[in-house]
């Protein structure tokens, strides 16, 4: 017998004409084991994950945060070495004149004179001092603080994203449980209707409606499970976990009314928002840049320099080329440069200073716009939280009423006083009420998290109403 695999679970059998019966039995047993191995894959790993653990995993594996940490380390290193701004420049050079100056095409023609060979050594120190150095150092420190703010904000944004995905998966899983319950009830009812139909106690239309309802519940459940699996794979990728891992999520965000005054929140927390702080630092950085540009273009610059030179003489009579006696000399200079161009209106330097001032004014306008949008966002979130909480109370009441309606309709259907379609509508209303309640609770949780981000406030503190 020859086994041919054409797909994952499909096996084709081809028997040669002459095979012993014992060999055929052995091959059949082997094929059975292979089929069982292919049909039942290795179980996936099951991991129980709390909300805090999920956040920690995401923060530790995030590539974007790792890139931000590199930038942060770079700016921190520069801020810790501000002395480099006034550190003098050192230069060291060595030279060898292997081809002394000689005619090539003109008389008396090319002549290589080894007695004119020479070498030189040079060492120099230079230092440039300008009144803009202080502003340059402050700008470096400000760049470090800005990068630190960006890193902290990116960490907080990632944390909120993980929490939202975590809660979304819990909501999806709970919704799937409801749908599985609905399918189970529909299948039980279908079995009862099948018996009733066989005994002539139920019309064909009612039985077909029952079958259609069951298959619809199964179809909806399959779609919900597929969507949950896709969302789970995205969440696993976010946490840096292996695909196919079966997660058991443990934890939640409390659902409690959060009653805040939007105007008080704005007054207390608006200056703490990362975008507001970042924009203020942008203005400060641009003001420092303007100051550096202005001072660099208009204030005097003091240049100090010293140079030592050694080697064979570069002039005078040579007897032995490189064998000439070693000589050296040292020199120093002090130069004061006073720029004038920037004081003249319309010059390139003057235009550069004016452009720096214009950037500062634009940044201040951007700050005003950011504050206006931030205030509107906080007011909108607080209002939506109140409205959503009111909607949740109504949604809970709808679930309670729909549950009682289904119980009453089921009892009436068993007694024959309620039509099947009425029972089916009641069940659909209960399913819809449950889904709306779940979605409403998730929306409320998401709004809480968005408000925490908008206020630059710890989400745990906000949910406790402290």
C-alpha positions as CSV (number, residue, x, y, z in Angstrom):
1,X,0.0,0.0,0.0
2,X,1.3,3.5,-0.9
3,X,0.1,6.6,1.0
4,X,-0.1,9.9,-1.0
5,X,-0.7,13.1,0.9
6,X,-2.4,15.7,-1.2
7,X,-3.5,18.2,1.6
8,X,-3.3,18.5,5.3
9,X,-6.0,16.0,6.2
10,X,-6.6,14.1,2.9
11,X,-5.0,10.7,2.3
12,X,-5.2,8.7,-0.9
13,X,-4.7,4.9,-0.8
14,X,-3.2,2.9,-3.7
15,X,-2.8,-0.8,-3.2
16,X,-0.3,-2.8,-5.4
17,X,-1.7,-5.9,-6.9
18,X,0.4,-8.3,-4.7
19,X,0.9,-7.5,-1.0
20,X,0.7,-9.7,2.0
21,X,-2.3,-9.3,4.3
22,X,0.0,-8.7,7.3
23,X,1.8,-5.8,5.5
24,X,-1.6,-4.3,4.6
25,X,-2.7,-4.4,8.2
26,X,0.6,-2.7,9.4
27,X,0.3,0.0,6.8
28,X,-3.3,0.7,7.8
29,X,-2.4,1.0,11.4
30,X,0.5,3.4,10.5
31,X,-1.9,5.5,8.3
32,X,-4.4,5.6,11.2
33,X,-1.7,7.0,13.6
34,X,-0.7,9.6,10.9
35,X,-4.3,10.7,10.5
36,X,-4.7,11.1,14.2
37,X,-1.5,13.2,14.4
38,X,-2.6,15.4,11.6
39,X,-6.2,15.8,12.7
40,X,-5.3,16.7,16.3
41,X,-2.6,19.3,16.4
42,X,-0.5,20.1,19.4
43,X,-2.4,22.1,22.0
44,X,-1.5,25.8,22.2
45,X,0.0,27.3,25.3
46,X,-2.4,28.8,27.8
47,X,-1.3,32.0,29.6
48,X,-3.2,33.8,32.3
49,X,-2.4,37.5,32.0
50,X,-3.4,40.4,34.3
51,X,-3.9,43.9,33.1
52,X,-0.7,45.1,34.8
53,X,1.3,42.2,33.3
54,X,0.0,43.1,29.9
55,X,1.1,46.7,30.3
56,X,4.5,45.7,31.5
57,X,5.0,43.3,28.6
58,X,4.0,45.9,26.0
59,X,6.3,48.5,27.5
60,X,9.3,46.1,27.6
61,X,9.0,45.0,24.0
62,X,7.8,48.1,22.2
63,X,10.3,48.9,19.4
64,X,9.1,52.6,19.3
65,X,9.9,53.0,23.0
66,X,13.3,51.5,22.5
67,X,14.0,54.0,19.7
68,X,12.8,56.8,21.9
69,X,15.0,55.6,24.7
70,X,18.0,55.8,22.3
71,X,17.1,59.4,21.5
72,X,16.6,60.1,25.1
73,X,20.0,58.7,26.0
74,X,21.6,60.8,23.3
75,X,20.1,64.1,24.5
76,X,20.8,63.2,28.1
77,X,24.5,62.6,27.3
78,X,24.7,66.0,25.6
79,X,23.0,67.7,28.6
80,X,25.5,66.1,30.9
81,X,28.4,67.4,28.9
82,X,27.6,71.0,28.4
83,X,31.3,71.9,28.9
84,X,31.8,70.7,25.3
85,X,30.3,74.0,24.2
86,X,33.3,75.9,25.5
87,X,35.9,73.2,25.0
88,X,38.8,74.4,22.8
89,X,39.6,72.9,19.5
90,X,42.8,71.0,19.2
91,X,44.6,70.1,15.9
92,X,47.6,68.0,15.1
93,X,49.1,67.6,11.7
94,X,52.3,66.2,10.1
95,X,53.6,66.9,6.6
96,X,56.3,65.7,4.3
97,X,57.3,67.5,1.1
98,X,58.4,64.5,-1.0
99,X,58.5,66.5,-4.3
100,X,60.1,69.9,-3.9
101,X,59.1,72.7,-6.2
102,X,60.7,72.2,-9.7
103,X,60.0,73.1,-13.3
104,X,58.2,70.5,-15.4
105,X,58.0,71.8,-19.0
106,X,60.0,75.0,-18.8
107,X,63.7,75.4,-18.6
108,X,65.8,74.0,-17.1
109,X,63.3,71.1,-17.0
110,X,62.3,68.6,-14.4
111,X,64.9,68.0,-11.7
112,X,64.4,66.0,-8.5
113,X,66.4,67.6,-5.8
114,X,66.4,65.4,-2.7
115,X,68.3,68.1,-0.8
116,X,65.0,70.2,-0.9
117,X,63.0,67.6,1.0
118,X,61.3,68.8,4.2
119,X,58.9,67.7,6.9
120,X,56.8,69.6,9.4
121,X,54.8,69.0,12.6
122,X,52.0,71.3,13.7
123,X,50.0,71.5,16.9
124,X,47.3,74.2,17.4
125,X,44.7,75.2,20.0
126,X,41.8,77.6,19.3
127,X,39.0,78.9,21.4
128,X,36.0,81.1,20.3
129,X,34.0,82.9,22.9
130,X,30.6,84.5,22.2
131,X,27.8,85.8,24.5
132,X,25.4,83.2,22.8
133,X,27.1,80.3,24.6
134,X,24.8,80.5,27.6
135,X,21.7,80.3,25.5
136,X,23.2,77.4,23.5
137,X,23.7,75.4,26.7
138,X,20.1,76.1,27.9
139,X,18.8,75.0,24.5
140,X,20.6,71.6,24.9
141,X,19.1,71.1,28.4
142,X,15.7,72.0,27.0
143,X,16.1,69.5,24.2
144,X,16.7,66.8,26.8
145,X,13.6,67.7,28.8
146,X,11.5,67.7,25.7
147,X,12.8,64.3,24.7
148,X,12.0,63.0,28.2
149,X,8.5,64.3,27.9
150,X,8.0,62.6,24.6
151,X,9.2,59.3,26.0
152,X,6.9,59.5,29.0
153,X,4.0,60.5,26.8
154,X,4.7,57.6,24.4
155,X,4.8,55.2,27.3
156,X,1.5,56.5,28.6
157,X,-0.2,56.3,25.1
158,X,1.0,52.7,24.7
159,X,-0.3,51.9,28.2
160,X,-3.7,53.3,27.3
161,X,-3.7,51.4,24.0
162,X,-3.0,48.1,25.8
163,X,-5.8,48.7,28.4
164,X,-8.3,49.5,25.6
165,X,-7.4,46.3,23.7
166,X,-7.5,44.3,26.9
167,X,-10.9,45.5,27.8
168,X,-12.1,45.1,24.2
169,X,-11.1,41.4,24.3
170,X,-12.9,40.9,27.5
171,X,-16.0,42.5,26.1
172,X,-15.8,40.4,22.9
173,X,-15.3,37.2,25.0
174,X,-18.3,38.0,27.2
175,X,-20.4,38.7,24.1
176,X,-19.3,35.3,22.7
177,X,-20.5,33.6,25.9
178,X,-23.9,35.2,25.5
179,X,-24.0,34.1,21.8
180,X,-23.0,30.6,22.8
181,X,-25.8,30.6,25.3
182,X,-28.3,31.8,22.7
183,X,-27.2,29.1,20.3
184,X,-27.5,26.4,23.0
185,X,-31.1,27.6,23.7
186,X,-31.9,27.7,20.0
187,X,-30.6,24.2,19.5
188,X,-32.6,22.9,22.5
189,X,-35.7,24.6,21.2
190,X,-35.0,23.2,17.7
191,X,-34.8,19.6,19.1
192,X,-38.1,20.1,20.9
193,X,-39.7,21.5,17.8
194,X,-38.4,18.5,15.8
195,X,-40.1,16.1,18.1
196,X,-43.2,18.2,18.0
197,X,-43.1,18.2,14.2
198,X,-42.7,14.4,14.0
199,X,-45.7,14.1,16.3
200,X,-47.7,16.4,14.1
201,X,-47.9,19.1,16.9
202,X,-46.0,21.8,15.0
203,X,-46.4,23.3,11.6
204,X,-43.7,23.1,9.0
205,X,-43.3,26.8,8.9
206,X,-42.7,27.1,12.6
207,X,-40.2,24.3,12.4
208,X,-38.3,26.0,9.5
209,X,-38.3,29.2,11.4
210,X,-36.7,27.4,14.3
211,X,-34.0,25.9,12.1
212,X,-33.3,29.3,10.5
213,X,-33.0,30.9,13.9
214,X,-30.6,28.3,15.0
215,X,-28.4,28.6,12.0
216,X,-28.5,32.4,12.3
217,X,-27.3,32.1,15.9
218,X,-24.5,29.8,14.7
219,X,-23.5,32.1,11.9
220,X,-23.4,35.1,14.2
221,X,-21.3,33.2,16.8
222,X,-18.8,32.1,14.1
223,X,-18.3,35.7,13.0
224,X,-17.9,36.9,16.5
225,X,-15.3,34.1,17.2
226,X,-13.4,35.0,14.1
227,X,-13.3,38.7,14.9
228,X,-12.2,37.8,18.5
229,X,-9.4,35.7,17.2
230,X,-8.2,38.4,14.8
231,X,-8.2,40.9,17.7
232,X,-6.4,38.5,19.9
233,X,-3.6,38.0,17.4
234,X,-3.2,41.8,17.1
235,X,-3.0,42.0,20.9
236,X,-0.4,39.2,21.1
237,X,1.7,41.0,18.5
238,X,1.4,44.2,20.6
239,X,2.7,42.3,23.7
240,X,5.4,40.5,21.7
241,X,3.9,37.1,22.4
242,X,3.8,34.1,20.1
243,X,0.9,33.8,17.8
244,X,-1.6,31.1,18.7
245,X,-1.2,31.6,22.5
246,X,-4.5,31.1,24.4
247,X,-4.9,34.1,26.7
248,X,-6.9,34.1,29.9
249,X,-7.4,37.8,30.7
250,X,-7.7,38.7,34.4
251,X,-8.6,42.2,35.4
252,X,-10.9,45.1,34.5
253,X,-11.5,48.8,34.8
254,X,-14.2,49.7,37.4
255,X,-17.5,51.0,36.1
256,X,-18.5,53.8,38.4
257,X,-20.0,57.2,37.9
258,X,-17.3,59.9,37.6
259,X,-18.7,63.2,38.5
260,X,-16.3,66.0,37.7
261,X,-16.6,69.7,36.9
262,X,-15.0,70.2,33.5
263,X,-14.0,73.8,34.3
264,X,-12.2,72.8,37.5
265,X,-10.4,70.0,35.6
266,X,-9.3,72.5,33.0
267,X,-8.0,74.9,35.6
268,X,-6.1,72.2,37.5
269,X,-4.9,69.9,34.8
270,X,-4.6,71.8,31.6
271,X,-1.1,73.1,32.3
272,X,0.0,69.4,32.9
273,X,-1.0,68.1,29.5
274,X,2.0,66.9,27.5
275,X,1.0,68.7,24.3
276,X,0.7,72.0,26.3
277,X,4.0,71.4,28.1
278,X,5.6,70.5,24.8
279,X,4.4,73.6,23.0
280,X,5.6,75.8,25.8
281,X,9.0,74.2,25.6
282,X,8.9,74.7,21.8
283,X,8.3,78.4,22.4
284,X,11.2,78.5,24.9
285,X,13.5,76.6,22.5
286,X,12.6,79.0,19.7
287,X,13.2,82.0,21.9
288,X,16.6,80.6,22.8
289,X,17.3,79.9,19.1
290,X,16.4,83.5,18.4
291,X,18.7,84.7,21.1
292,X,21.6,82.5,19.8
293,X,21.0,83.8,16.3
294,X,20.9,87.4,17.4
295,X,23.9,87.3,19.7
296,X,25.9,85.2,17.3
297,X,25.2,87.7,14.5
298,X,25.5,91.0,16.5
299,X,27.7,90.5,19.5
300,X,31.5,90.5,19.3
301,X,33.4,87.2,19.2
302,X,36.7,86.7,20.9
303,X,39.0,84.2,19.2
304,X,42.1,82.8,21.0
305,X,44.6,80.7,19.2
306,X,48.1,79.2,19.7
307,X,50.2,77.1,17.3
308,X,53.5,75.3,17.6
309,X,55.4,74.2,14.4
310,X,58.4,72.1,14.1
311,X,60.4,70.5,11.3
312,X,63.1,71.3,8.8
313,X,63.5,74.9,7.6
314,X,61.1,76.0,4.9
315,X,63.5,78.7,3.6
316,X,67.2,79.4,3.4
317,X,70.0,77.2,2.3
318,X,69.7,73.4,2.6
319,X,72.5,71.0,2.6
320,X,71.0,67.7,3.4
321,X,67.2,67.9,2.9
322,X,65.7,65.8,5.6
323,X,69.0,65.8,7.4
324,X,68.8,69.5,8.0
325,X,68.7,70.5,11.7
326,X,65.3,70.4,13.4
327,X,63.8,73.8,14.2
328,X,60.5,74.9,15.9
329,X,58.5,78.0,16.7
330,X,55.4,78.9,18.6
331,X,52.9,81.7,17.9
332,X,49.7,83.0,19.5
333,X,46.9,85.3,18.5
334,X,44.0,87.2,20.0
335,X,41.3,88.4,17.7
336,X,38.1,90.4,18.4
337,X,35.5,90.2,15.6
338,X,32.6,92.7,15.5
339,X,29.9,91.8,13.0
340,X,28.2,94.7,11.2
341,X,26.0,93.2,8.5
342,X,23.2,92.1,10.8
343,X,22.6,95.6,12.0
344,X,21.8,96.8,8.4
345,X,18.1,96.3,7.5
346,X,17.5,93.9,4.6
347,X,20.8,92.0,4.8
348,X,20.8,88.2,4.9
349,X,21.8,88.1,8.5
350,X,19.2,90.7,9.4
351,X,16.5,88.6,7.7
352,X,17.6,85.5,9.6
353,X,17.0,87.3,12.9
354,X,13.6,88.5,11.8
355,X,12.7,85.0,10.7
356,X,13.6,83.6,14.1
357,X,11.3,86.2,15.7
358,X,8.5,85.2,13.4
359,X,8.8,81.5,14.4
360,X,8.4,82.5,18.0
361,X,5.2,84.4,17.3
362,X,3.8,81.5,15.3
363,X,4.6,79.1,18.1
364,X,2.7,81.3,20.5
365,X,-0.4,81.2,18.2
366,X,0.0,77.4,18.1
367,X,-0.1,77.3,21.9
368,X,-3.3,79.2,22.0
369,X,-4.9,76.9,19.4
370,X,-3.7,73.8,21.4
371,X,-5.2,75.2,24.6
372,X,-8.6,75.9,22.9
373,X,-8.7,72.4,21.5
374,X,-7.7,70.8,24.8
375,X,-10.4,72.7,26.7
376,X,-13.0,71.6,24.1
377,X,-11.8,68.0,24.4
378,X,-12.0,67.9,28.2
379,X,-15.5,69.4,28.2
380,X,-16.6,66.9,25.5
381,X,-15.2,63.9,27.4
382,X,-16.8,64.9,30.7
383,X,-20.2,65.5,29.0
384,X,-19.9,62.1,27.1
385,X,-19.1,60.3,30.3
386,X,-22.3,61.7,32.0
387,X,-24.4,60.8,29.0
388,X,-22.9,57.4,28.7
389,X,-23.5,56.7,32.3
390,X,-27.2,57.6,32.0
391,X,-27.3,55.4,28.9
392,X,-25.8,52.5,30.9
393,X,-28.5,52.7,33.5
394,X,-31.1,52.5,30.8
395,X,-29.2,49.6,29.1
396,X,-29.2,47.7,32.4
397,X,-33.0,48.2,32.7
398,X,-33.5,47.0,29.1
399,X,-31.6,43.8,29.8
400,X,-33.7,43.2,32.9
401,X,-36.9,43.8,31.1
402,X,-35.8,41.7,28.0
403,X,-34.8,38.8,30.3
404,X,-38.3,38.8,31.9
405,X,-39.9,39.0,28.5
406,X,-38.1,36.0,27.2
407,X,-39.0,34.0,30.3
408,X,-42.7,35.0,29.9
409,X,-42.6,34.3,26.1
410,X,-41.0,30.9,26.5
411,X,-43.6,29.9,29.1
412,X,-46.4,31.1,26.8
413,X,-44.9,29.3,23.9
414,X,-44.8,26.0,25.8
415,X,-48.5,26.5,26.6
416,X,-49.3,27.3,23.0
417,X,-50.5,30.8,23.6
418,X,-47.4,32.6,22.2
419,X,-46.3,32.4,18.6
420,X,-42.8,31.2,17.8
421,X,-42.0,34.5,16.0
422,X,-42.9,36.4,19.2
423,X,-40.6,34.2,21.2
424,X,-37.9,34.7,18.6
425,X,-38.3,38.5,18.7
426,X,-38.0,38.4,22.5
427,X,-34.8,36.4,22.3
428,X,-33.4,38.8,19.7
429,X,-34.3,41.8,21.9
430,X,-32.5,40.2,24.9
431,X,-29.4,39.5,22.8
432,X,-29.5,43.1,21.4
433,X,-29.9,44.5,25.0
434,X,-27.0,42.5,26.3
435,X,-24.7,43.5,23.4
436,X,-25.7,47.2,23.8
437,X,-24.9,47.0,27.5
438,X,-21.5,45.4,26.9
439,X,-20.7,48.0,24.2
440,X,-21.9,50.8,26.5
441,X,-19.7,49.6,29.4
442,X,-16.7,49.4,27.1
443,X,-17.4,52.8,25.7
444,X,-17.6,54.2,29.2
445,X,-14.2,52.6,30.1
446,X,-12.6,53.9,26.9
447,X,-13.9,57.5,27.7
448,X,-12.4,57.2,31.2
449,X,-9.1,56.3,29.7
450,X,-9.3,59.1,27.1
451,X,-10.1,61.6,29.9
452,X,-7.1,60.3,31.9
453,X,-4.9,61.0,28.8
454,X,-6.4,64.4,28.2
455,X,-5.7,65.4,31.8
456,X,-2.3,63.7,32.0
457,X,-3.7,61.9,35.0
458,X,-3.1,58.3,36.2
459,X,-6.1,56.3,35.0
460,X,-6.3,54.3,38.3
461,X,-6.7,57.6,40.2
462,X,-9.4,58.8,37.8
463,X,-11.4,55.6,38.0
464,X,-11.4,55.8,41.8
465,X,-12.8,59.3,41.6
466,X,-10.0,60.7,43.7
